[in-house]
Amino acid sequence: MSENREEFKEMIEDYKVTTETSKPELGMNWFKFLIYFLLFFGAAENLLDSVMMLFNIRHELWEMDYYFGGNFRWLGILFGVIWIITAAVQIYLRFELAKFKKNAPKKYIIFEIVDAVLYLAYNLVGGIISAGSDRGAIIGVTVGSIIGASLGAIAYIYPNIIYFRKRNHLFIN
């Protein structure tokens, strides 16, 4: 009886070794795209946007929706400073991810959520300012901004959560 158990245990161990070594490697193409391009590009875009907001630059080449003039100029400056901070955070996160730091994926996901909320706030405030006193336009801007930002954030953040969960074992430094 114990001989059969020993044989069975050996078979289980062989099966474990076989299944562990036969797992396919996880692709890292998205990770490489993220750390070598997307985070740098996002930081550069945020810096460009912040310069345009801080110095009140408007140019047809960029076709940036700029809402904050006149009495609301202080909001443009506020969002300009916020975009500088987000650019710095993106560069910081890029290096955290590249070094495979332990909580880097979690920090990245949190950053993306906060960034989506900031862009929603920017569009909401700007849309409400440009709508003036037209209640229908204000409601339309509010509903459209919330739906668009929510769907966009979910479509981008949720796949990233899944991607980094599958690769969580790599981030151990």
MIMI-256719 format. One record per atom (N, C-alpha, C, O): residue number from 1; z, y, x negated. Coordinates in steps of 0.02 Angstrom, whole numbers, m for minus. Each point is the difference from the previous one (the first is absolute). Example, Ala and Ser with C-alpha at 12.3 -4.5 7.8 and 13.67 -1.06 7.14 Angstrom:
+-----+--------+--------+--------+
:   n :      w :      v :      u :
+-----+--------+--------+--------+
:   1 :    390 :   m284 :   m660 :
:   1 :      0 :     59 :     45 :
:   1 :      0 :     60 :    m45 :
:   1 :     33 :     m1 :    m52 :
:   2 :    m69 :     54 :     70 :
:   2 :      3 :     59 :    m42 :
:   2 :     37 :     55 :     39 :
:   2 :      8 :     55 :    m25 :
+-----+--------+--------+--------+
***
This chain:
+-----+--------+--------+--------+
:   n :      w :      v :      u :
+-----+--------+--------+--------+
:   1 :      0 :    m59 :    m41 :
:   1 :      0 :     59 :     41 :
:   1 :      0 :     63 :    m43 :
:   1 :    m38 :     47 :     13 :
:   2 :     80 :    m46 :    m64 :
:   2 :      4 :     60 :    m42 :
:   2 :    m64 :      7 :    m41 :
:   2 :    m19 :     56 :    m20 :
:   3 :    m14 :   m112 :      7 :
:   3 :    m63 :      2 :    m37 :
:   3 :    m53 :     38 :     40 :
:   3 :    m38 :     39 :    m29 :
:   4 :     35 :    m50 :     94 :
:   4 :    m46 :     35 :     44 :
:   4 :     16 :     74 :      3 :
:   4 :    m45 :     42 :      2 :
:   5 :    109 :    m26 :     m2 :
:   5 :     20 :     70 :      1 :
:   5 :    m22 :     36 :    m63 :
:   5 :    m25 :     56 :      2 :
:   6 :     34 :    m89 :    m58 :
:   6 :    m20 :     30 :    m64 :
:   6 :    m76 :     11 :     m1 :
:   6 :    m24 :     52 :    m23 :
:   7 :    m13 :   m101 :     47 :
:   7 :    m72 :      7 :      3 :
:   7 :    m20 :     57 :     46 :
:   7 :    m45 :     40 :    m16 :
:   8 :     78 :    m36 :     73 :
:   8 :    m13 :     54 :     48 :
:   8 :     15 :     68 :    m30 :
:   8 :    m39 :     47 :      8 :
:   9 :     95 :    m40 :    m42 :
:   9 :     19 :     62 :    m33 :
:   9 :    m52 :     20 :    m52 :
:   9 :    m18 :     59 :     m6 :
:  10 :     m6 :   m107 :    m32 :
:  10 :    m52 :     14 :    m51 :
:  10 :    m64 :     23 :     34 :
:  10 :    m33 :     46 :    m24 :
:  11 :     15 :    m78 :     80 :
:  11 :    m60 :     21 :     36 :
:  11 :      7 :     71 :     25 :
:  11 :    m47 :     39 :     m3 :
:  12 :    106 :    m21 :     29 :
:  12 :     12 :     68 :     24 :
:  12 :     m6 :     50 :    m57 :
:  12 :    m31 :     52 :      8 :
:  13 :     61 :    m68 :    m65 :
:  13 :     m3 :     45 :    m57 :
:  13 :    m73 :      9 :    m24 :
:  13 :    m20 :     55 :    m15 :
:  14 :    m18 :   m109 :     13 :
:  14 :    m71 :      4 :    m18 :
:  14 :    m38 :     44 :     49 :
:  14 :    m43 :     40 :    m20 :
:  15 :     59 :    m48 :     84 :
:  15 :    m33 :     40 :     52 :
:  15 :     17 :     74 :     m9 :
:  15 :    m44 :     43 :      6 :
:  16 :    107 :    m28 :    m19 :
:  16 :     21 :     70 :    m11 :
:  16 :    m37 :     30 :    m59 :
:  16 :    m25 :     56 :      5 :
:  17 :     21 :    m92 :    m60 :
:  17 :    m34 :     26 :    m59 :
:  17 :    m74 :     11 :     15 :
:  17 :    m28 :     50 :    m20 :
:  18 :     m3 :    m97 :     54 :
:  18 :    m71 :      5 :     17 :
:  18 :    m13 :     60 :     45 :
:  18 :    m48 :     37 :    m12 :
:  19 :     88 :    m27 :     64 :
:  19 :    m12 :     55 :     47 :
:  19 :     16 :     67 :    m32 :
:  19 :    m35 :     49 :     14 :
:  20 :     85 :    m45 :    m57 :
:  20 :     16 :     63 :    m32 :
:  20 :    m53 :     21 :    m49 :
:  20 :    m15 :     60 :     m5 :
:  21 :    m14 :   m107 :    m31 :
:  21 :    m50 :     18 :    m49 :
:  21 :    m69 :      9 :     31 :
:  21 :    m44 :     30 :    m31 :
:  22 :     33 :    m55 :     92 :
:  22 :    m66 :      6 :     30 :
:  22 :     m7 :     61 :     45 :
:  22 :    m53 :      9 :     30 :
:  23 :    105 :     32 :    m26 :
:  23 :     m5 :     61 :     41 :
:  23 :    m50 :     48 :    m32 :
:  23 :      0 :      9 :    m61 :
:  24 :    m43 :     20 :    101 :
:  24 :    m48 :     48 :    m29 :
:  24 :     35 :     64 :    m22 :
:  24 :     50 :     21 :     30 :
:  25 :    m76 :      9 :    m82 :
:  25 :     27 :     63 :    m25 :
:  25 :    m14 :     55 :     51 :
:  25 :    m53 :      1 :     32 :
:  26 :    100 :     43 :    m24 :
:  26 :     m9 :     56 :     45 :
:  26 :    m43 :     53 :    m33 :
:  26 :      9 :     16 :    m59 :
:  27 :    m56 :     11 :     95 :
:  27 :    m44 :     51 :    m27 :
:  27 :     39 :     65 :    m10 :
:  27 :     46 :     16 :     38 :
:  28 :    m65 :     21 :    m89 :
:  28 :     34 :     63 :    m16 :
:  28 :    m49 :     58 :      2 :
:  28 :     15 :     53 :    m29 :
:  29 :    m73 :    m61 :     60 :
:  29 :    m49 :     54 :      1 :
:  29 :     25 :     63 :     35 :
:  29 :    m11 :     55 :    m25 :
:  30 :     44 :    m62 :     82 :
:  30 :     26 :     58 :     35 :
:  30 :     53 :     35 :    m43 :
:  30 :      2 :     61 :     m3 :
:  31 :     40 :   m100 :    m29 :
:  31 :     52 :     28 :    m43 :
:  31 :    m32 :     41 :    m56 :
:  31 :     22 :     56 :    m14 :
:  32 :    m73 :    m84 :    m18 :
:  32 :    m34 :     36 :    m54 :
:  32 :    m34 :     64 :     26 :
:  32 :      4 :     52 :    m33 :
:  33 :    m36 :    m57 :     90 :
:  33 :    m31 :     59 :     30 :
:  33 :     53 :     54 :     16 :
:  33 :    m11 :     59 :    m11 :
:  34 :     68 :    m82 :     35 :
:  34 :     54 :     45 :     17 :
:  34 :     27 :     36 :    m62 :
:  34 :      7 :     61 :      1 :
:  35 :      8 :    m97 :    m54 :
:  35 :     31 :     32 :    m58 :
:  35 :    m49 :     35 :    m46 :
:  35 :     19 :     46 :    m36 :
:  36 :    m82 :    m68 :     36 :
:  36 :    m48 :     32 :    m46 :
:  36 :    m41 :     55 :     33 :
:  36 :    m29 :     42 :    m36 :
:  37 :     26 :    m40 :    102 :
:  37 :    m40 :     51 :     32 :
:  37 :     36 :     36 :     57 :
:  37 :      9 :     61 :     m3 :
:  38 :     10 :    m97 :     54 :
:  38 :     22 :     31 :     62 :
:  38 :     60 :     46 :     m8 :
:  38 :      1 :     55 :     28 :
:  39 :     50 :    m76 :    m64 :
:  39 :     58 :     43 :     m8 :
:  39 :    m16 :     62 :    m41 :
:  39 :     25 :     54 :     15 :
:  40 :    m66 :    m61 :    m67 :
:  40 :    m21 :     59 :    m39 :
:  40 :    m42 :     47 :     43 :
:  40 :     10 :     61 :     m1 :
:  41 :    m58 :    m90 :     38 :
:  41 :    m44 :     41 :     42 :
:  41 :     40 :     35 :     55 :
:  41 :    m12 :     59 :     14 :
:  42 :     59 :    m95 :     16 :
:  42 :     42 :     30 :     52 :
:  42 :     42 :     58 :    m28 :
:  42 :      8 :     51 :     33 :
:  43 :     18 :    m60 :    m93 :
:  43 :     39 :     53 :    m31 :
:  43 :    m44 :     60 :    m15 :
:  43 :     20 :     57 :     11 :
:  44 :    m80 :    m69 :    m36 :
:  44 :    m47 :     56 :    m14 :
:  44 :    m19 :     36 :     64 :
:  44 :     m4 :     61 :      1 :
:  45 :     m8 :    m98 :     52 :
:  45 :    m17 :     30 :     64 :
:  45 :     58 :     43 :     26 :
:  45 :    m10 :     56 :     24 :
:  46 :     71 :    m82 :    m29 :
:  46 :     58 :     38 :     23 :
:  46 :     10 :     63 :    m42 :
:  46 :     19 :     52 :     27 :
:  47 :    m31 :    m56 :    m92 :
:  47 :      6 :     59 :    m42 :
:  47 :    m52 :     52 :     18 :
:  47 :     15 :     60 :      3 :
:  48 :    m76 :    m81 :      9 :
:  48 :    m53 :     46 :     21 :
:  48 :     18 :     32 :     66 :
:  48 :     m8 :     61 :      8 :
:  49 :     31 :   m101 :     40 :
:  49 :     20 :     28 :     65 :
:  49 :     57 :     50 :     m9 :
:  49 :      1 :     52 :     33 :
:  50 :     47 :    m68 :    m76 :
:  50 :     57 :     45 :     m9 :
:  50 :    m22 :     66 :    m32 :
:  50 :     26 :     53 :     19 :
:  51 :    m71 :    m55 :    m66 :
:  51 :    m25 :     62 :    m30 :
:  51 :    m35 :     42 :     52 :
:  51 :      9 :     61 :      3 :
:  52 :    m49 :    m93 :     39 :
:  52 :    m35 :     36 :     52 :
:  52 :     49 :     32 :     50 :
:  52 :    m12 :     55 :     23 :
:  53 :     66 :    m90 :     m8 :
:  53 :     49 :     27 :     47 :
:  53 :     42 :     55 :    m32 :
:  53 :     14 :     51 :     31 :
:  54 :      8 :    m63 :    m93 :
:  54 :     43 :     49 :    m32 :
:  54 :    m35 :     66 :    m13 :
:  54 :     30 :     53 :      6 :
:  55 :    m94 :    m57 :    m24 :
:  55 :    m37 :     61 :    m17 :
:  55 :    m48 :     23 :     55 :
:  55 :    m41 :     44 :     m9 :
:  56 :     48 :    m76 :     68 :
:  56 :    m39 :     19 :     58 :
:  56 :    m75 :      0 :    m13 :
:  56 :    m36 :     46 :     18 :
:  57 :     13 :    m99 :    m50 :
:  57 :    m71 :     m8 :    m17 :
:  57 :    m35 :    m38 :     56 :
:  57 :     24 :    m52 :     23 :
:  58 :    m80 :     79 :     m1 :
:  58 :    m40 :    m36 :     51 :
:  58 :    m71 :     m4 :    m27 :
:  58 :    m28 :     49 :    m25 :
:  59 :      0 :   m107 :     29 :
:  59 :    m66 :     m9 :    m27 :
:  59 :    m38 :    m51 :     42 :
:  59 :     29 :    m50 :     22 :
:  60 :    m92 :     62 :     m9 :
:  60 :    m39 :    m46 :     42 :
:  60 :    m11 :    m67 :    m34 :
:  60 :    m11 :    m50 :     34 :
:  61 :     13 :     49 :   m100 :
:  61 :    m12 :    m63 :    m36 :
:  61 :     52 :    m53 :     20 :
:  61 :    m18 :    m58 :     10 :
:  62 :     80 :     78 :     m4 :
:  62 :     53 :    m47 :     16 :
:  62 :      8 :     m9 :     75 :
:  62 :     27 :    m51 :     22 :
:  63 :    m48 :     98 :     17 :
:  63 :      6 :     m1 :     73 :
:  63 :     70 :    m21 :     23 :
:  63 :      8 :    m40 :     46 :
:  64 :     41 :     69 :    m78 :
:  64 :     69 :    m16 :     16 :
:  64 :     21 :     39 :     62 :
:  64 :    m12 :     60 :      6 :
:  65 :     45 :    m95 :     40 :
:  65 :     28 :     34 :     58 :
:  65 :     61 :     38 :    m23 :
:  65 :     51 :    m31 :    m18 :
:  66 :    m54 :     96 :     19 :
:  66 :     56 :     40 :    m22 :
:  66 :     24 :     41 :     58 :
:  66 :    m35 :     44 :     25 :
:  67 :     96 :    m57 :     m4 :
:  67 :     25 :     29 :     61 :
:  67 :     46 :     61 :    m13 :
:  67 :     11 :     40 :     45 :
:  68 :     14 :    m34 :   m105 :
:  68 :     58 :     43 :    m11 :
:  68 :    m19 :     66 :    m32 :
:  68 :     m1 :      8 :    m61 :
:  69 :    m15 :     40 :    103 :
:  69 :    m14 :     68 :    m23 :
:  69 :     45 :     48 :     37 :
:  69 :     35 :    m19 :     46 :
:  70 :    m37 :     81 :    m67 :
:  70 :     39 :     52 :     34 :
:  70 :     75 :    m14 :     m2 :
:  70 :     29 :    m10 :    m53 :
:  71 :      1 :     10 :    112 :
:  71 :     73 :    m12 :      5 :
:  71 :     21 :    m70 :    m19 :
:  71 :     59 :    m12 :    m13 :
:  72 :   m107 :    m34 :     11 :
:  72 :     16 :    m70 :    m16 :
:  72 :    m16 :    m18 :    m73 :
:  72 :     m3 :    m59 :    m18 :
:  73 :     m7 :    109 :    m23 :
:  73 :    m16 :    m11 :    m70 :
:  73 :     55 :    m40 :    m35 :
:  73 :    m14 :    m41 :    m44 :
:  74 :     76 :     52 :     63 :
:  74 :     56 :    m36 :    m30 :
:  74 :     m5 :    m75 :     11 :
:  74 :     23 :    m39 :    m42 :
:  75 :    m54 :     19 :     98 :
:  75 :    m10 :    m72 :     12 :
:  75 :    m51 :    m29 :    m49 :
:  75 :      8 :    m57 :    m23 :
:  76 :    m59 :     95 :      8 :
:  76 :    m49 :    m22 :    m50 :
:  76 :     32 :    m10 :    m68 :
:  76 :    m15 :    m48 :    m36 :
:  77 :     58 :     95 :     18 :
:  77 :     35 :     m6 :    m64 :
:  77 :     47 :    m61 :      1 :
:  77 :      4 :    m37 :    m49 :
:  78 :     31 :     28 :    104 :
:  78 :     45 :    m58 :      6 :
:  78 :    m38 :    m66 :     m7 :
:  78 :     20 :    m44 :    m38 :
:  79 :    m76 :     38 :     74 :
:  79 :    m39 :    m62 :     m6 :
:  79 :    m32 :     m6 :    m69 :
:  79 :     m9 :    m56 :    m24 :
:  80 :     m8 :    111 :     m8 :
:  80 :    m26 :     m2 :    m68 :
:  80 :     51 :    m29 :    m48 :
:  80 :    m17 :    m41 :    m42 :
:  81 :     79 :     61 :     48 :
:  81 :     54 :    m27 :    m41 :
:  81 :     11 :    m74 :     15 :
:  81 :     11 :    m40 :    m45 :
:  82 :    m13 :     23 :    109 :
:  82 :      8 :    m71 :     19 :
:  82 :    m55 :    m43 :    m31 :
:  82 :     14 :    m55 :    m23 :
:  83 :    m76 :     80 :     23 :
:  83 :    m55 :    m40 :    m29 :
:  83 :      8 :     m7 :    m76 :
:  83 :    m19 :    m51 :    m28 :
:  84 :     48 :    101 :     m5 :
:  84 :     13 :     m7 :    m72 :
:  84 :     52 :    m56 :    m11 :
:  84 :     m7 :    m40 :    m45 :
:  85 :     58 :     39 :     87 :
:  85 :     51 :    m52 :     m6 :
:  85 :    m30 :    m69 :     13 :
:  85 :     15 :    m48 :    m36 :
:  86 :    m58 :     42 :     87 :
:  86 :    m30 :    m65 :     14 :
:  86 :    m46 :    m22 :    m57 :
:  86 :     m4 :    m60 :    m15 :
:  87 :    m30 :    107 :    m17 :
:  87 :    m42 :    m18 :    m57 :
:  87 :     42 :    m27 :    m57 :
:  87 :    m18 :    m49 :    m32 :
:  88 :     75 :     80 :     19 :
:  88 :     44 :    m24 :    m53 :
:  88 :     28 :    m69 :     17 :
:  88 :      5 :    m43 :    m44 :
:  89 :     12 :     33 :    106 :
:  89 :     26 :    m66 :     21 :
:  89 :    m55 :    m53 :     m7 :
:  89 :     15 :    m56 :    m20 :
:  90 :    m77 :     72 :     36 :
:  90 :    m54 :    m48 :     m7 :
:  90 :     m9 :    m21 :    m73 :
:  90 :    m10 :    m59 :    m15 :
:  91 :     14 :    106 :    m31 :
:  91 :     m7 :    m17 :    m71 :
:  91 :     60 :    m43 :    m22 :
:  91 :     m9 :    m49 :    m36 :
:  92 :     69 :     68 :     58 :
:  92 :     60 :    m40 :    m15 :
:  92 :     m9 :    m71 :     26 :
:  92 :     14 :    m48 :    m36 :
:  93 :    m36 :     41 :     98 :
:  93 :     m8 :    m67 :     29 :
:  93 :    m53 :    m40 :    m35 :
:  93 :      5 :    m61 :     m6 :
:  94 :    m57 :     94 :    m16 :
:  94 :    m53 :    m34 :    m37 :
:  94 :     29 :    m36 :    m61 :
:  94 :    m16 :    m58 :    m13 :
:  95 :     58 :     94 :    m25 :
:  95 :     29 :    m29 :    m60 :
:  95 :     52 :    m53 :     16 :
:  95 :      8 :    m49 :    m37 :
:  96 :     29 :     58 :     91 :
:  96 :     47 :    m51 :     22 :
:  96 :    m36 :    m65 :     18 :
:  96 :     20 :    m55 :    m19 :
:  97 :    m75 :     61 :     57 :
:  97 :    m39 :    m58 :     19 :
:  97 :    m31 :    m33 :    m61 :
:  97 :      0 :    m62 :     m7 :
:  98 :    m28 :    102 :    m38 :
:  98 :    m34 :    m28 :    m59 :
:  98 :     48 :    m37 :    m45 :
:  98 :    m20 :    m48 :    m34 :
:  99 :     84 :     68 :     33 :
:  99 :     50 :    m35 :    m41 :
:  99 :     33 :    m58 :     38 :
:  99 :     45 :    m32 :    m26 :
: 100 :    m68 :     20 :     87 :
: 100 :     26 :    m54 :     43 :
: 100 :     76 :      7 :      9 :
: 100 :     36 :    m49 :     m5 :
: 101 :    m14 :    109 :     18 :
: 101 :     71 :     13 :     12 :
: 101 :     21 :    m34 :     65 :
: 101 :    m40 :     m9 :     46 :
: 102 :    102 :    m11 :    m44 :
: 102 :     25 :    m42 :     54 :
: 102 :    m12 :     29 :     70 :
: 102 :    m26 :    m35 :     43 :
: 103 :     44 :     96 :    m30 :
: 103 :     m6 :     28 :     67 :
: 103 :    m61 :     45 :      8 :
: 103 :     m4 :     38 :     49 :
: 104 :    m43 :    m41 :    m95 :
: 104 :    m58 :     45 :      3 :
: 104 :    m41 :     m9 :     64 :
: 104 :    m19 :     50 :     30 :
: 105 :      4 :   m111 :     m8 :
: 105 :    m39 :     m6 :     63 :
: 105 :     36 :     30 :     60 :
: 105 :    m31 :     32 :     42 :
: 106 :     97 :    m42 :    m39 :
: 106 :     39 :     28 :     55 :
: 106 :     m3 :     77 :     m2 :
: 106 :     m7 :     32 :     51 :
: 107 :     14 :     m4 :   m111 :
: 107 :     m4 :     73 :     m8 :
: 107 :    m69 :     25 :     21 :
: 107 :     m6 :     52 :     32 :
: 108 :    m46 :    m89 :    m50 :
: 108 :    m67 :     20 :     18 :
: 108 :    m10 :      0 :     76 :
: 108 :    m30 :     47 :     27 :
: 109 :     54 :    m98 :      6 :
: 109 :     m7 :     m4 :     73 :
: 109 :     39 :     57 :     33 :
: 109 :    m25 :     32 :     47 :
: 110 :     85 :    m19 :    m70 :
: 110 :     40 :     55 :     27 :
: 110 :    m37 :     66 :    m11 :
: 110 :     m1 :     43 :     44 :
: 111 :    m28 :    m34 :   m104 :
: 111 :    m38 :     61 :    m13 :
: 111 :    m57 :      8 :     48 :
: 111 :    m12 :     54 :     26 :
: 112 :    m25 :   m108 :    m13 :
: 112 :    m57 :      4 :     45 :
: 112 :     22 :     18 :     72 :
: 112 :    m35 :     37 :     34 :
: 113 :     92 :    m62 :    m13 :
: 113 :     26 :     17 :     66 :
: 113 :     18 :     75 :      2 :
: 113 :    m19 :     35 :     47 :
: 114 :     55 :    m12 :    m97 :
: 114 :     19 :     71 :     m3 :
: 114 :    m62 :     44 :     m5 :
: 114 :     m3 :     53 :     32 :
: 115 :    m46 :    m73 :    m71 :
: 115 :    m62 :     38 :     m7 :
: 115 :    m37 :      5 :     67 :
: 115 :    m26 :     53 :     17 :
: 116 :     25 :   m108 :     20 :
: 116 :    m33 :      2 :     66 :
: 116 :     37 :     47 :     47 :
: 116 :    m32 :     36 :     39 :
: 117 :     98 :    m35 :    m42 :
: 117 :     39 :     45 :     43 :
: 117 :    m13 :     73 :    m21 :
: 117 :     m5 :     44 :     43 :
: 118 :      0 :    m31 :   m108 :
: 118 :    m14 :     68 :    m24 :
: 118 :    m69 :     24 :     24 :
: 118 :     m7 :     57 :     22 :
: 119 :    m43 :   m100 :    m28 :
: 119 :    m67 :     20 :     24 :
: 119 :     m1 :     10 :     75 :
: 119 :    m35 :     44 :     26 :
: 120 :     73 :    m85 :     10 :
: 120 :      5 :     10 :     72 :
: 120 :     32 :     67 :     15 :
: 120 :    m24 :     37 :     43 :
: 121 :     78 :    m20 :    m78 :
: 121 :     33 :     64 :     10 :
: 121 :    m47 :     58 :    m16 :
: 121 :     m3 :     49 :     37 :
: 122 :    m34 :    m55 :    m92 :
: 122 :    m49 :     52 :    m20 :
: 122 :    m51 :     10 :     56 :
: 122 :    m14 :     57 :     19 :
: 123 :    m15 :   m111 :      5 :
: 123 :    m51 :      6 :     52 :
: 123 :     28 :     24 :     67 :
: 123 :    m32 :     38 :     36 :
: 124 :     92 :    m61 :    m20 :
: 124 :     31 :     23 :     63 :
: 124 :     14 :     74 :     m2 :
: 124 :    m18 :     37 :     45 :
: 125 :     52 :    m14 :    m98 :
: 125 :     17 :     70 :     m5 :
: 125 :    m63 :     43 :     m2 :
: 125 :     m5 :     50 :     35 :
: 126 :    m42 :    m71 :    m76 :
: 126 :    m62 :     38 :     m5 :
: 126 :    m40 :      1 :     64 :
: 126 :    m27 :     51 :     20 :
: 127 :     24 :   m108 :     14 :
: 127 :    m36 :     m4 :     63 :
: 127 :     32 :     42 :     54 :
: 127 :    m35 :     32 :     39 :
: 128 :    101 :    m33 :    m36 :
: 128 :     35 :     40 :     50 :
: 128 :     m9 :     74 :    m14 :
: 128 :     m8 :     40 :     46 :
: 129 :     10 :    m21 :   m110 :
: 129 :    m11 :     71 :    m17 :
: 129 :    m70 :     22 :     19 :
: 129 :     m9 :     54 :     29 :
: 130 :    m41 :    m96 :    m45 :
: 130 :    m69 :     20 :     15 :
: 130 :    m16 :     m5 :     75 :
: 130 :    m48 :     31 :     23 :
: 131 :     87 :    m70 :     15 :
: 131 :    m12 :     m5 :     72 :
: 131 :     24 :     62 :     36 :
: 131 :    m22 :     14 :     56 :
: 132 :     67 :     23 :    m87 :
: 132 :     26 :     60 :     32 :
: 132 :     43 :    m16 :     60 :
: 132 :     46 :    m40 :     m4 :
: 133 :    m61 :     72 :     60 :
: 133 :     41 :    m10 :     60 :
: 133 :    m33 :    m46 :     51 :
: 133 :     24 :     m8 :     56 :
: 134 :    m79 :    m23 :    m74 :
: 134 :    m36 :    m46 :     45 :
: 134 :     39 :    m67 :      3 :
: 134 :     m3 :    m39 :    m47 :
: 135 :     38 :     27 :    103 :
: 135 :     42 :    m59 :      7 :
: 135 :    m41 :    m65 :     m4 :
: 135 :     23 :    m49 :    m30 :
: 136 :    m81 :     49 :     59 :
: 136 :    m42 :    m60 :     m2 :
: 136 :    m20 :    m17 :    m72 :
: 136 :      0 :    m58 :    m19 :
: 137 :    m17 :    109 :    m19 :
: 137 :    m19 :    m11 :    m70 :
: 137 :     60 :    m24 :    m40 :
: 137 :     m7 :    m44 :    m43 :
: 138 :     66 :     71 :     56 :
: 138 :     60 :    m21 :    m36 :
: 138 :     16 :    m73 :     15 :
: 138 :     15 :    m39 :    m45 :
: 139 :    m20 :     20 :    109 :
: 139 :     13 :    m70 :     18 :
: 139 :    m53 :    m45 :    m31 :
: 139 :     17 :    m54 :    m26 :
: 140 :    m79 :     74 :     28 :
: 140 :    m54 :    m40 :    m31 :
: 140 :      9 :     m8 :    m74 :
: 140 :     m8 :    m55 :    m27 :
: 141 :     25 :    109 :     m7 :
: 141 :     12 :     m4 :    m73 :
: 141 :     59 :    m45 :    m15 :
: 141 :     m3 :    m41 :    m46 :
: 142 :     56 :     48 :     84 :
: 142 :     60 :    m40 :    m12 :
: 142 :    m14 :    m74 :     11 :
: 142 :     16 :    m41 :    m43 :
: 143 :    m44 :     24 :    100 :
: 143 :    m14 :    m70 :     15 :
: 143 :    m51 :    m29 :    m50 :
: 143 :     10 :    m55 :    m26 :
: 144 :    m63 :     92 :     13 :
: 144 :    m51 :    m23 :    m47 :
: 144 :     27 :    m10 :    m70 :
: 144 :    m15 :    m50 :    m33 :
: 145 :     56 :     97 :     10 :
: 145 :     29 :     m6 :    m67 :
: 145 :     47 :    m60 :     m5 :
: 145 :     m3 :    m37 :    m49 :
: 146 :     45 :     29 :     99 :
: 146 :     48 :    m55 :     m3 :
: 146 :    m36 :    m68 :      3 :
: 146 :     16 :    m45 :    m39 :
: 147 :    m64 :     38 :     84 :
: 147 :    m36 :    m63 :      6 :
: 147 :    m40 :    m13 :    m64 :
: 147 :      2 :    m55 :    m27 :
: 148 :    m39 :    105 :      4 :
: 148 :    m41 :     m9 :    m60 :
: 148 :     42 :    m17 :    m61 :
: 148 :    m17 :    m45 :    m38 :
: 149 :     71 :     82 :     28 :
: 149 :     42 :    m11 :    m59 :
: 149 :     34 :    m68 :      4 :
: 149 :      6 :    m35 :    m50 :
: 150 :     17 :     16 :    109 :
: 150 :     34 :    m64 :      8 :
: 150 :    m47 :    m58 :    m12 :
: 150 :     17 :    m47 :    m37 :
: 151 :    m76 :     49 :     67 :
: 151 :    m48 :    m55 :    m10 :
: 151 :    m23 :     m4 :    m72 :
: 151 :     m6 :    m54 :    m28 :
: 152 :     m7 :    112 :     m3 :
: 152 :    m20 :      1 :    m70 :
: 152 :     53 :    m27 :    m45 :
: 152 :    m14 :    m39 :    m46 :
: 153 :     76 :     59 :     58 :
: 153 :     55 :    m24 :    m42 :
: 153 :     10 :    m75 :      8 :
: 153 :     10 :    m35 :    m50 :
: 154 :    m13 :     11 :    111 :
: 154 :      9 :    m72 :     11 :
: 154 :    m57 :    m39 :    m33 :
: 154 :     12 :    m52 :    m31 :
: 155 :    m73 :     77 :     38 :
: 155 :    m58 :    m35 :    m28 :
: 155 :      3 :     m2 :    m77 :
: 155 :    m30 :    m45 :    m30 :
: 156 :     63 :     92 :     m1 :
: 156 :      4 :      1 :    m73 :
: 156 :     65 :    m31 :    m26 :
: 156 :     m2 :    m38 :    m48 :
: 157 :     58 :     53 :     79 :
: 157 :     64 :    m21 :    m27 :
: 157 :     15 :    m74 :     13 :
: 157 :     24 :    m34 :    m45 :
: 158 :    m38 :     10 :    104 :
: 158 :     16 :    m70 :     15 :
: 158 :    m36 :    m50 :    m46 :
: 158 :     33 :    m45 :    m25 :
: 159 :    m97 :     52 :     12 :
: 159 :    m31 :    m47 :    m49 :
: 159 :     30 :      6 :    m69 :
: 159 :      3 :    m49 :    m37 :
: 160 :     19 :    109 :     18 :
: 160 :     33 :      8 :    m65 :
: 160 :     67 :    m37 :     m2 :
: 160 :     19 :    m29 :    m50 :
: 161 :     17 :     31 :    106 :
: 161 :     63 :    m37 :      4 :
: 161 :    m12 :    m74 :    m11 :
: 161 :     34 :    m32 :    m39 :
: 162 :    m83 :      5 :     74 :
: 162 :    m17 :    m71 :     m7 :
: 162 :    m22 :    m15 :    m72 :
: 162 :     22 :    m50 :    m29 :
: 163 :    m65 :     92 :      1 :
: 163 :    m25 :    m10 :    m67 :
: 163 :     57 :     m3 :    m51 :
: 163 :      3 :    m45 :    m41 :
: 164 :     43 :     93 :     44 :
: 164 :     54 :      2 :    m49 :
: 164 :     54 :    m52 :     14 :
: 164 :     34 :    m21 :    m47 :
: 165 :    m26 :     m1 :    108 :
: 165 :     47 :    m54 :     14 :
: 165 :    m22 :    m64 :    m34 :
: 165 :     40 :    m37 :    m29 :
: 166 :   m105 :     23 :     31 :
: 166 :    m26 :    m60 :    m32 :
: 166 :      6 :      3 :    m75 :
: 166 :      0 :    m52 :    m33 :
: 167 :      5 :    112 :      4 :
: 167 :      3 :      9 :    m72 :
: 167 :     69 :     24 :    m23 :
: 167 :      7 :     23 :    m57 :
: 168 :     41 :    m27 :    100 :
: 168 :     67 :     24 :    m16 :
: 168 :     29 :    m34 :    m62 :
: 168 :     38 :     32 :    m38 :
: 169 :    m54 :    m94 :     26 :
: 169 :     25 :    m37 :    m57 :
: 169 :    m24 :     29 :    m67 :
: 169 :     30 :    m15 :    m52 :
: 170 :    m82 :     56 :     53 :
: 170 :    m26 :     29 :    m61 :
: 170 :     40 :     61 :    m23 :
: 170 :     m1 :     18 :    m59 :
: 171 :     35 :     15 :    105 :
: 171 :     35 :     62 :    m15 :
: 171 :     73 :    m16 :    m17 :
: 171 :     43 :      1 :     43 :
: 172 :    m31 :    m15 :   m108 :
: 172 :     66 :    m22 :    m22 :
: 172 :     29 :     43 :    m55 :
: 172 :     57 :    m11 :    m19 :
: 173 :    m93 :     59 :     m6 :
: 173 :     26 :     40 :    m57 :
: 173 :     51 :     50 :     22 :
: 173 :     26 :     38 :    m41 :
+-----+--------+--------+--------+
***
